[in-house]
């Protein structure tokens, strides 16, 4: 087993990430490209891929940055001049999606209940009832009593 220095390891890791992205995601081939023997390339490639996953993601995003405007132009061209109506439709859907006009995936179901039509007084009375019930339960479950601070007498 060959030991490598931290600097060599760092260099190898960076090369592995670049090779992995360049070859389309083949960890074994990327490992071979950075000098790992073919006999252990599969295992070491897998380990490197798992350990360097965040670096690989960043490298892939960086590699795609320069391509995004070209891809957008190609989608626009397909939307305007594709022979197939299906291709035109899909390209237009993709453009609208990227522009923030994606159709809603979920439907919102609303329910009308008695509280939507209740008056302010009715709501306040209901809330006061819940508040009193909560206070009674809280005092009882914690073995507490409410006392009037000015008189020291137990409150009702």
C-alpha positions as CSV (number, residue, x, y, z in Angstrom):
1,X,0.0,0.0,0.0
2,X,1.5,3.3,-1.1
3,X,1.2,6.3,1.3
4,X,0.8,9.7,-0.2
5,X,1.3,13.1,1.4
6,X,-1.6,15.4,2.3
7,X,-0.7,17.7,-0.6
8,X,-0.6,14.8,-3.0
9,X,-3.9,13.6,-1.7
10,X,-5.4,17.1,-2.2
11,X,-4.1,17.2,-5.8
12,X,-5.3,13.7,-6.5
13,X,-8.8,14.6,-5.1
14,X,-9.0,17.7,-7.2
15,X,-8.0,15.8,-10.3
16,X,-10.4,13.0,-9.5
17,X,-13.3,15.5,-9.3
18,X,-12.4,17.1,-12.6
19,X,-12.0,13.7,-14.3
20,X,-15.2,12.4,-12.8
21,X,-17.2,15.3,-14.2
22,X,-15.4,15.2,-17.5
23,X,-16.1,11.5,-18.2
24,X,-19.8,11.7,-17.3
25,X,-19.6,10.2,-13.8
26,X,-17.6,7.1,-14.1
27,X,-15.7,6.8,-10.7
28,X,-13.6,3.8,-11.8
29,X,-12.3,5.6,-14.9
30,X,-11.7,8.8,-13.0
31,X,-9.7,6.8,-10.4
32,X,-7.6,5.2,-13.2
33,X,-7.0,8.7,-14.7
34,X,-5.5,9.9,-11.5
35,X,-3.1,7.0,-11.2
36,X,-5.0,4.4,-9.2
37,X,-4.2,0.8,-10.3
38,X,-6.9,-0.9,-12.4
39,X,-7.1,-3.6,-9.7
40,X,-8.3,-1.2,-7.0
41,X,-9.8,1.5,-9.2
42,X,-13.4,0.4,-8.6
43,X,-13.2,0.4,-4.8
44,X,-11.1,3.6,-4.5
45,X,-13.2,5.3,-7.2
46,X,-16.3,4.6,-5.2
47,X,-14.8,5.8,-1.9
48,X,-13.5,9.0,-3.6
49,X,-16.9,9.6,-5.2
50,X,-18.6,9.3,-1.8
51,X,-16.1,11.4,0.1
52,X,-15.9,14.1,-2.6
53,X,-19.6,14.3,-3.4
54,X,-19.9,18.0,-2.4
55,X,-16.9,18.9,-4.5
56,X,-18.3,16.9,-7.4
57,X,-21.6,18.7,-7.2
58,X,-19.9,22.1,-7.2
59,X,-17.7,21.1,-10.2
60,X,-20.8,19.9,-12.1
61,X,-22.6,23.2,-11.4
62,X,-19.6,25.2,-12.5
63,X,-19.3,23.1,-15.7
64,X,-22.9,23.8,-16.5
65,X,-22.8,27.5,-15.9
66,X,-21.4,28.4,-19.3
67,X,-23.8,26.0,-21.0
68,X,-27.1,27.4,-19.6
69,X,-27.5,30.3,-22.0
70,X,-26.7,28.1,-25.0
71,X,-29.2,25.5,-23.7
72,X,-31.8,28.2,-23.2
73,X,-31.3,29.5,-26.8
74,X,-31.7,25.9,-28.1
75,X,-34.9,25.5,-26.2
76,X,-36.2,28.8,-27.6
77,X,-35.3,27.6,-31.1
78,X,-37.1,24.3,-30.6
79,X,-40.2,26.2,-29.3
80,X,-40.3,28.3,-32.4
81,X,-39.1,26.1,-35.2
82,X,-39.3,22.4,-34.3
83,X,-41.1,20.2,-36.8
84,X,-42.9,18.1,-34.2
85,X,-45.7,19.8,-32.3
86,X,-44.9,17.7,-29.3
87,X,-41.3,19.0,-29.2
88,X,-42.7,22.6,-29.6
89,X,-45.1,22.1,-26.8
90,X,-42.5,20.6,-24.5
91,X,-40.0,23.3,-25.2
92,X,-42.6,26.0,-24.5
93,X,-43.6,24.3,-21.3
94,X,-39.9,24.2,-20.3
95,X,-39.5,27.9,-21.1
96,X,-42.6,28.9,-19.1
97,X,-41.5,26.8,-16.2
98,X,-38.1,28.5,-16.2
99,X,-39.8,31.9,-16.3
100,X,-41.8,31.0,-13.1
101,X,-45.1,30.2,-14.9
102,X,-45.2,26.5,-13.9
103,X,-48.7,25.3,-13.5
104,X,-49.9,24.5,-10.0
105,X,-49.2,20.8,-9.1
106,X,-51.6,20.8,-6.2
107,X,-55.1,22.0,-5.6
108,X,-56.1,23.9,-2.6
109,X,-59.3,22.7,-0.9
110,X,-61.0,25.1,1.4
111,X,-63.7,24.4,3.9
112,X,-66.2,26.9,5.2
113,X,-66.8,26.4,8.9
114,X,-68.9,28.2,11.6
115,X,-66.0,30.5,12.5
116,X,-65.7,32.2,9.1
117,X,-69.2,33.7,9.6
118,X,-69.0,34.3,13.4
119,X,-69.0,37.9,14.7
120,X,-66.1,39.3,16.7
121,X,-68.0,39.0,19.9
122,X,-68.8,35.3,19.3
123,X,-65.1,34.6,18.5
124,X,-63.9,36.5,21.6
125,X,-66.4,34.6,23.8
126,X,-65.3,31.2,22.4
127,X,-61.6,32.2,22.9
128,X,-62.3,33.2,26.5
129,X,-63.9,29.9,27.1
130,X,-60.9,28.0,25.7
131,X,-58.6,30.2,27.8
132,X,-60.5,29.6,31.0
133,X,-60.6,25.8,30.3
134,X,-56.9,25.7,29.6
135,X,-56.1,27.7,32.8
136,X,-58.2,25.3,34.9
137,X,-56.6,22.3,33.4
138,X,-53.1,23.8,33.9
139,X,-53.7,24.7,37.5
140,X,-55.3,21.3,38.3
141,X,-52.5,19.2,36.6
142,X,-49.8,21.2,38.3
143,X,-51.5,21.2,41.7
144,X,-51.6,25.0,41.7
145,X,-54.2,27.5,43.0
146,X,-55.0,31.0,41.8
147,X,-54.6,33.6,44.5
148,X,-55.7,37.2,44.5
149,X,-52.4,39.1,45.1
150,X,-54.1,42.1,46.8
151,X,-56.1,40.0,49.4
152,X,-54.1,36.7,49.5
153,X,-57.5,34.9,49.2
154,X,-57.9,32.0,46.8
155,X,-59.6,33.1,43.6
156,X,-62.7,31.3,42.3
